[in-house]
Amino acid sequence: MIAAASANASLYWYLTRGTGAAALVLLTASIVLGVLTSLGWKFERWPRFATAGLHRYLTLVSIAFVAIHVVSTVLDGYAPIGLQDAVIPFISPYRPIWLGLGAVAFDLLLALVVTSLLRARLGYRLWRSMHWLAYGAWPVALIHALGTGSDPRAGWLRIVGIASLALVAAAVLARAALHRAGPPAIKLAAAATALLAPVAILAWYQTGPAQRGWAQRAGTPTSLIASRQVATTRIAARVRVPHEVVLSRPFSSSLAGGTITEANGPDNLVTIVISSRLAGRPGGAVRIDLRGLPTDTGVEMTASGVSFLPAGTTAAYTGSVTKLAGRRVAATVRNASGRRLHLTFALEINADAGTVGGTVAGVAA
């Protein structure tokens, strides 16, 4: 819903999300290609030196994306993350464990770059041993992405994470099964790790980042969590009133003078507020609060608040959104006496002008 409403979100926030995801994908591709290269994989029209060159290129590009990811995270400035938090693990006040794992992955990649530049002085055997740091950085980076980022419940990140797990696990299993060199015990351990590690990571993800309330459990400062709570309404009344307007019959009314506003919140969330009055029966005012993650098509809702104040009364109906599909919004609200009302909105949004029109239909429960 409201595709243009997230246009004002922080550029650094988009850059952080995009480069972080891209770095994970590139690092995954580099790991898989490195394993295939070690197995002698090649095509007739694709020589081995080209495969090795592509592997090095992917690794360097992934490190470049990681560097941009780190810088944009620090420059975003919303969460208390400094440059030192990117290189010194577990000292950040913001999600210290999961951000610290990102620092560990970054340090491992930096060590990989330094040792590659000093390859001629270190010798092939020592450089080869240090080269395995890339394999260690990958799972740490994956857990960091799922534990620290704002997208762990987003469908696209699930796909990226599961696909990365499957590809790397398959590559490690192929190396353990097809590579002739190496002690059998090490091969067996590698195969067991390739089978068990994805299961453990997925189990942790399902019970942690995929669940509501992860931000608090992950170590987000209380001040940030408190500041992002959605104000469900400003027109609700919690006082005793002399009378109520009982809406016992269905109604349909057009929306007039509606406005839409957006505000960026903590943890890369956005809050959208739609306010309007009813031009027809029963009259009054309505307000919708939405909070969630910006997407290409609008907002992936994580919290909501709806209030409806019929004309001629101060007994407001308050509740929440029950369904969000494009520009159609369904909500259930109650008044102080407990009477329920189902509202269905068909919104017409002019994001450039910040105005809202459309219709609202109400049916008493």
Secondary structure, DSSP 8 states (H G I E B T S, - for coil): --GGGGTTS-HHHHHHHHHHHHHHHHHHHHHHHHHHHHTT--BTTB-HHHHHHHHHHHHHHHHHHHHHHHHHHHHH-SS---HHHHHSTT--SSSHHHHHHHHHHHHHHHHHHHHHHTHHHH-HHHHHHHHTHHHHHHHHHHHHHHHHSS-TTSHHHHHHHHHHHHHHHHHHHHHHHH--SS-HHHHHHHHHHHHHHHHHHHHHHHHTTTSTTHHHHHT--HHHHHHT-----SS---S--S------S-EEEEEEEEEEEEEE-GGG-EEEEEEEEESSTT-EEEEEEEEEEEETTEEEEEEEEEEEEETT-S--EEEEEEEEETTEEEEEEE-TT--EEEEEEEEEEETTTTEEEEEEEEEE-
